[in-house]
Amino acid sequence: MDVYEVISRRRDVRAEFTGAAIDDEVLRRVLSAAHAAPSVGMTQPWDFVVVRDPDTRARFHRHVHDERAHFAAGLTGERATAFDRIKIDGILESTLSVVVTYDPDRGSPAVLGRHAIADAGLYSVCLAIQNLWLAATAEGLGVGWVSFYQEDHLRSLLHIPASVRPVAWLCLGPVERLQEVPDLERHGWRSRIPVDQVIHHERYTRGPA
């Protein structure tokens, strides 16, 4: 696959994981691709925690579904109906998980390029996550980003220091298939915006929503 095909095929995977093993060399290639991402001041402020332990994953899964229930309680009508159809994670079904963290102290105190934009380090971590996602897709693997959690809970679960921020819990593994249409679009939560609506020339031209 060329890069455009990989970008087009990439999906946030929930229900399609098979649980089959991932070859160690394939996993290393995917994590090496993530580590090759550009970073502000060459700080490389990420770490990757590979989580295989069933008990750890089950504990996190329970927490995630408590958070799902909390979110669902605030929905009504069509939104509640649509959300009820949406599977939010593949924590138990995937082969393993990778938790990506951000260490703002790495490279400090003089981080070249971060003096004016404090979040530049966090942006760098997001680039590493995207690299991981695209590399996994090219390897025939699926990735699912779990976002229904409290950061302090995840810190405690994985013994992450207070100064380090957990940015993403990613489910990773072989899949039966990748959906043609993203889950949220298929289940009626939201549709993709046409690209022409988000391209501006010279100035930001859209009025207030």
Secondary structure, DSSP 4 states (H G I P E B T S, - for coil): --HHHHHHH--B-SS-B------HHHHHHHHHHHHTS--GGG---EEEEEE--HHHHHHHHHHHHHHHHHHHTT--HHHHHHHHT-----TTTSSEEEEEEE-TTTT-S--TT-SS-TTHHHHHHHHHHHHHHHHHHHTTEEEEEE--S-HHHHHHHHT--TTSEEEEEEEEEEBS---SS-HHHHTTS-PPPPGGGG--SSS------
